[in-house]
Amino acid sequence: MLRGMMMDRPLLVSSVIDFAAETYPNVEIVSQTVEGGLHRYGYAAARERIGRLANALIGLGIKPGDRVATLAWNGYRHFELYYAVAGIGAVCHTINPRLFPEQIAYIANHAEDTALFFDLTFLPLLEKIAPALKTTRTYVLMTDSAHMPAESAMQGLYCYEDLLADNSPGLTWPEFDEHSACALCYTSGTTGEPKGVLYSNRSMLLHTFFLVATRPDLFAHNRTILPVVPLFHANAWSLPYVAPLAGCPFILPGAKLDGPTLYDLMESEGVEAGWGVPTVWLGLLEEFKKRGRKPRKLAQILSGGSAVPQAMIDVLTRDYGIEVTHGWGMTEMSPVGTLTLFRPEERGRPAMGRAALSVKQGRRMFGVDLKVIDDKGNRAPPDGTTSGELFVRGAAVVSGYFNNPDASTRQIDEEGWFGTGDVAKITPDRWLVIVDRTKDLVKSGGEWISSIDVENAALACKGIANCAVIGVPHPKWNERPLLVVVRAPGANPSKADILDVLGSKIAKWQLPDDVVFVDALPMTATGKISKKDLRAKFAAHKLPD
């Protein structure tokens, strides 16, 4: 094979913030801060602080390949960590603070994090779990000296702003192999312990390029974007990389994500596009109704994480003139896989005609290949009827889980494709439609809840002989868990008793919304609980308010 005669320059995350600082120096990042009030600066000022932070990391002994964890909201300091950590060849490990403390400790220990940066909100949490973190030796509180605690159970806490003040902004980024890891995110998208997805510099930049190339209109004219999707979840759908590359003003909402707070921030900052899960838009729609209008410039919403109801798309389109882009993907895909992508003849339809198409999960993003395998193991044709398990592959799709060969083997097929666990079909005009998913999992507000984890916790309650967790429809959260219990002979645990015990074992948002009691659970021919039958039986179950 004849090789081309082109320079071999590495694709590195650090190049994005350098480009933004040079090309869009005054385009703003605006953050709602944990301490209160707004912080704003341009990409050039962000690059200066990122340089200081990178030098501070080196001074703290962070080496290439070290995992640096974060427990933080959507704010400018978290954004700075994305670039400073990756820029020196280390790995930015964003941890979901909504997990139960024991899960957070498990993830930090499995990743072998050497340092952890956290917002003030999480000081009580870290005081509780720090003794259980086996490899973490450095803790940095992401605030200024005025807000550092006078007393804390944690000794030797560093102050983020003091570290930056003590270091120079001057830094020439090191060059290294573009396949070097830059970020790590754990997913509990399947049963069992969370699994780590380890991204490379190359995969991260390619995913960013693919997203911009597939839907350039989402970022055109320096569109002002507000990500409600957290920076600790699936790279905030790549926005921390796309926004500076495209020169988009980036509005970070901080910790408060209620309808009134989001509305006020969108209104004051002239937000044109919001990205988040359907639950967020339900709350924001209520605020629209209370105030009699949408925020003045909001024209586009990208929604993913769970299926977007047609009724919501219709209301946003018809009543508020907001175009809804439907996205589908996974943490394992960096994470975007498909997007609402109209062909010219479809783009020419009336708004409500486009809205009818937007309920589908979209067409594949450039750089992502899709295949559907039916129940006989054959590749399903794109006929819009034949469904099966959806498999994906691409330059930004995971090839295996970090330090977890068993899980890697289970998820990757013999041709090297990743099995998503979703049941899907593809139409003749190449729209992806998610028909179903691995129903043992409950997806609530864009977050996965493992039925096995909840079941295992419930089985530790006295008086339970057997149990199963299924997802039932919920008007706000898409799905919520229902716990179906068989009492042990002679025992009579109540719903309150069970939920009280569960409350000490799992996170609050993972708690079942209801508990029902049955004499026996349906079983399959192989002796397993038939959740298919349970879902059919409780399909119309009304959860308590």
N, C-alpha and C positions, 0 to 999 in steps of 0.2 A: 504494500500500500504506500502510495506517495503522500508524505506528510506535507501539510501546508507550511509556508515559511512566515509564520506570524509570531510576535512576541508572546511568551508564556508568562502573563502577569496574574498573580493570584486574585481571586474574588474575595475581598475581605469586608466585613461589616463596617470597619472603621472608615472605609472610603465614602460611605453614605453621608455621615455627619460632616466630613470635610467638604464634600460637594455642596451640601446644604448651607454651610457656613460661608462659602465663597460665593455661591450663586443667589441665595435667598437670605442674606445676613440679617435683615430686619423683619422677616416673616416671623410671627410670634407663636410661642408656646405659652398658653395661659392655663394656670393651674389653680383649682380650689384647694387650699392647703389644709392640712390637719390642724395646724395651729389657729387657723381662722384667716379669712381674707383671701384675696387673689394675688398670685405671683405671675409676673409676665416678663418675658425676655425674648430676644430674637435667636435665630439659629447660630449666629456668630457668637453671641454671649454664652449660649449653651455649649458650644464647642470649647470655649475657654474653660468653663467649669469642668467639662468632661476631661480635659487635659490635666487639670489639677487633681481630679479624682483618680485618674489613671496613675499619676505619680504617687498619690497617697496609697493606692493599692500595692504598688511595687514596694513602697516603704514599709507596708504592713507584712511583707513577706509573701504576697500572693504570687504564685509562679504559673507559667503556662500549664494549662490542663487542670488547675485547681478549680474546684466548684465553689462559687460565691453565691450564697443563697439570699433571697429577698422575701420579706413578708411586708408588703406595702400596697397601698392603693394606687390609683391612677394619678400620679403627680410628677412634677418636673424632676425630682431627685431620682425617682424610679426610672424615668426615661434616661437620665444621665448614666445610671448603672448599666443599662442595656449596652451602651456603647463603650464605657470605660473598661468594663470587665472583658468584653469580647475583644476590644482593641489591643489589650496586652497579651492576648492568647489564652486567657482564662475562660471559664464557663459560667454564664449567668443563669443561675438556677432559681426560677420563680416558683414559689410555693403558694398554694391556695390556702389562705388563712381561714377559709370557711370549713376546712376539714377539722375533725375531732383532734384534740391535742396529741393523742397517741399516734394518730396517722401522720401528723406533721413530724413527730419525732422519728417515726419509722422512715419516712421519706428522706429526712435530713441525714439519717445514719446510713441509709442505703446508698445515697449519693456521695457519702463521705465529704460533706461540705466542710470547708476549712474556715469560712467566715460567713457571718449572717448580718445583713443590713435590714433594719425594721423601722416602721413608722411608730410614733408615740402611742397610737391606738393599741399596739400589740406588746407594750411593755409588761403588763400583767401576765400575758400568755407566756412570754419568754422567761419571766421570773419563775414560772411554774415548770416549764419543760427544759430549760437550759441544762439542768443536771443530767438529763437523759440523753443529751447530744454528745456522742462519743468522740467525734473528730473535730467539732467546731471549737476553735480556739480564740477567735476574734469576733466581737460583737460591736456593731456600730448603730447608734440611735440616729435616725434620719431627721435631725432637727438642728436648731441653733443652740448656743450656750444658754440663752435666756430660758429655754424650755427644757433643759436637762433636769432630771429629777434630783432633788436635794439628797434623797436617800433611795437606795434600791438594793434589792437582794442580789442583784448582779454586780459583781465587782469588775473594775477595769473597763467600764463602758467607754467607748470612743464617741465623741460628738462629730457628726457628719460635717457640719459647717466649719468646725475648728480644723478638721483634717484638710479641707479644701484651702482654708486660709494659710495653712502652714506649708503648702506646696505650690510649686510654680505651674503656670498653665502651659509652659513650653514642653512639647513632647512630639517627637517624630515617631509615628506608629511603627512598631516592629513588623517585618514581613515574615510570613510563615506559610506553610502548606494550606491552601484553601480548604482542604478536607478536614482541617483541625476543627474540633468542636468549639462552638461559640455559645450555645444555650442548651438548657435542659428543662424539660417540663414533664411532670408525672401525670398520668391519666389513670382514672379508675373506671374507664369505659368498659371493662370486662370484669368478670367476677375475680375474687381473690385480692391480693395486695396490689397497691398502685404500681404501675410500671413506668419506667423512665424513657422518654423520647429524647434522644441526643442529636441535636441539629448541628450541622457543620456550617462554616462561613459560606461555603459554596452553595449549599442547599438553601440557606436563608436568602441569599441574594437572588438566586434563580427564582425562588418562589415570589419574591418581591417583583422581579422583572415580569414574570408570567402574569401576575395580577394586574400590573399596570398595562401590559400589552393587551390583555383580554378585555378589560373594561376601562380604557383611558378616560372615558367621560366621567367616571366616579371621582377623578382627581383633577379634572380639567379646570383651568382658570383659577388655580390656587384655591380650590374649594375649601371652605372652613369646615373641619370635621371634628366631631365630638365622639370619642369612643366610650360607650357605656360598658362594652365588653372589657373585662379587667386586663391589665397588663400582666397579671399573674396567671392568666388563662389562655393557653394556646397562642402565645405571642401577640395577644390583643388583635388576632386576625391579621397580623403583619403590618398594622398601621404604624407602629413605631419606626418602621423602616420605609414604608411607602410615603408617609406624610412628608418627611424631610426630603426624600428623593424628588417628589413632585412639587415641593415648595408650598405645601398646604398648611395654613394655620391650624394648629393642633390644640384643641380645647380639652383639658383633662379635668374631670369632674370631682376627683377626690373620693372621699368615703361615702358621702350622702348621695344616694341614687333615687330618692323619692321623686314623684311627679312634680311638685312645686319647685324643688331645688333645681332639677334638670331644666324645667321650663324657664326659670329666671336666668340661668346661665346661658341657655340657647338664645334667649331674647337679648340679653345684654351684649353678648359677643357675636351676634349675627351668624349663628351656626346655620350652615346650609345642608349638612348631612349628619345623620346620627347612625352609629353602628351598635347593635346589641341584640339580645334575645327577645322573643315575642313578649315575655312577661313585662319587660321594661316599657314596651310601647302600649300595652294595656293600661298601665298606670299613667303614662303620659297622655293617652287619649282622654282619660277622665279629667285631667287638668285642662286639656283643650276645651272640653265641654263646660267646665266651670268658668273659664275665662272668655268663652265665646269665640275663640280663634286659636290658631296655631302660632308658635313663635314666628316673628315677622319674615325671616328668610329661610325657614326650614322647608326644603323642597324634595329631599331624598332621604330614604331610610334603607339601610341594609340590615336584614334580619336573618339570623341563623341560630344554630344551637339546638333548635327543635322546629318542627314544622310550623309554618306561619298560616293561621286560619284564613280561609278565603274571606270570611266576614270582616276580619281586621283589614285585609288588603283593600277590600271594597270601600270601607269607611274612610281610610286614609286617602284613597284615590279620589273618591266621589265628593266627600265633604270637605277635604282640606287641600286637595291638589298636590298631594305628596306621592311621589313614585316609590314603590316598594321593590327593592332588589332582594330576591330570595337567594340565600347561599347555603351550601351544604359542604361539610368537610369533617375533619377529625384532627385532634392534636397530632396524630401520627402522619398527617399530611401537610403540616406546617402553617395553617391548617386547611386552607381553602381548596376545594376540589371542583365544585361547580358553582355557577352563578346564573342568574337571569340574564340571558344573552339573546337579544332579539335579532332575527334576520331582517333585512330591509323591508320586506313586505309585512312583517309583523310589527315593526316599529311604526309603520304607517297606519296601524289600526287606531280607532278611538281609544281614549284612556282606559275605559272599562273593559275593552277587548284585550288590551295589554295586561290589565289586572287579572283577567281570567287565566292568562298564561303564567303569570308570576307565582301562582300557587304551586306550580311544579318546582322541583329543586334546581332546575336550571340546566344549562349545557356545560360540558366539561371545560374547565379552564385550560388554556394552552399549557402543555407540559404534564398533563394528567391523562392517563389512559384508563378506561373503564371496561370491565367485562362482567357479565352476569352468568353465574353457573347454576343451572337448574337442579332439581332434586335427583336427577339421574347422572349428574356429573358432566353434562354437556353444556357447551357455551350457548346461552339463549340468544335467539335472533332479536334484533331491535324492532319488534313488531308491536310494542305497546301492550302486549297481552302476557307474554311469557315472563314469569318472574323467577327470581332465585337469589342466591347470595351475591352481593356486590363485592368485586375485587378491584383493586387499584394498583397502579404503578406509576413511577415518575421520578425525576431527579430530586424532588423534594418530598418523597414518600419514604417513610421509615423502612429500613431493611432488617430491623431487629430491635429488641428492647435492651436498654443499658443494663449490663451485668445481670441478664435474665435469659439464658439460652433456652430454657424450657418454653417460656412464653413466646420467644422468637420463633421457635420451631413450629408451634401450634398456629401461628398467625400467617406465616409465609408459605405459599403453596409451592409445588415442585417446579413451577415455571418462574418463581420469584415474585409473584404478585402478593399483595397484602390483602388478607380477608377482613372486610370491615365489620362483619356480623350483621349488616343491614340487609334486608330483603328488598329488592328493587326490580324495576323494569325500565327499559329504554324504548322510547317511541320511535316510529319510523323517521321522524324529523329530529331525532337525537336529543329530546328532552329526557332528563333523568327524573324518574318518579320513585320516591321511597315508599314502598308498599307497607312495610313492617320493619321491625328490628328485633334483635334478640330480646324477647319479651321478659326474660328474667330480670332485665335491668329496668329501672324506673328513671325516666328523664324528667326532672322537675326544674322548670325555669332555666333550662340550658345546662343543668348539672346532673351527672349520672349518680344514681343511688344503687348500690349493689344489693340485690335482694338477699344474696347469701350472707353478706355481712350483717344485715338486719335480722335475718333468721337465726344466725349463730348467736347473736346477742339475746334474742328472745328466748332461745332454748335454754339459756342460763337462768331464766326466771323459774322459780318454784311453781309446780302445778301445771306446766305445759308439757304435754306428751309429744306433740308435733305441731308444726306450723309452716306456713308458706307466705311469702310476700309477693303481691302482684301490683301492677300499676293500674289505677283507674282514672278515667278522665276528670280533669279539674278545669274550671273556666279560666282561671288565672295562670296556673303553673303548668298547664298542659297535661301533666300527670302527677299524681301523688300516690304514695305507697299505702296499700291496705294490707293489714296483717290478719291472716286467717288462722285461727288457733283451734287445736284439739286439746281439751283439758285432760289431764291425767286422772285416772279413776280415783274418785273420792276427793279430788281437789276442786277448788272453786275460785281461782284467781280472777279478779275483775279487770276491766279495761284500764282503770286508773292504776291498779297495782302493776300491771305489765308496763305501761308507759312510764311509770315512775322508775322502774328498774332500767328500762331502755335509756332513759334520760341520763343515766350515769355511764353509759357505755358507748353511745353514738352521738354524733352532732345533732343539734336541735332540728336543723333543716332536713335531716335524714329520718326523723321520727315519723312513724305511720300516722296518717290523719285519722284513721279509725281502726278499731279492732273488732272482728266478728268471730263468733264461736260456732263451730260445726261439730258434728259427731264423728266424722271421718273425712279424710282428704282423698280425692280421687287419685287413683294410681294408674300408671301405664303398664303395659304387658311386661316391661322389664323391671317393675318394682319402683319406679320413680314417681314422684308427685307430678300429676298432670296439670300443669299450670294453664294449658290451653283450655281445659274444662273449667278450671276456676275462673278464668277470664270471661268465659261465656256465661257462667253462672252469675257473676257479679258485674256484668257489663253495665247494668243500669243502677248500680249501687250509688246512693246519694251520700256524699261525704258530709259530715257536720260542718256548719259554718265556722 
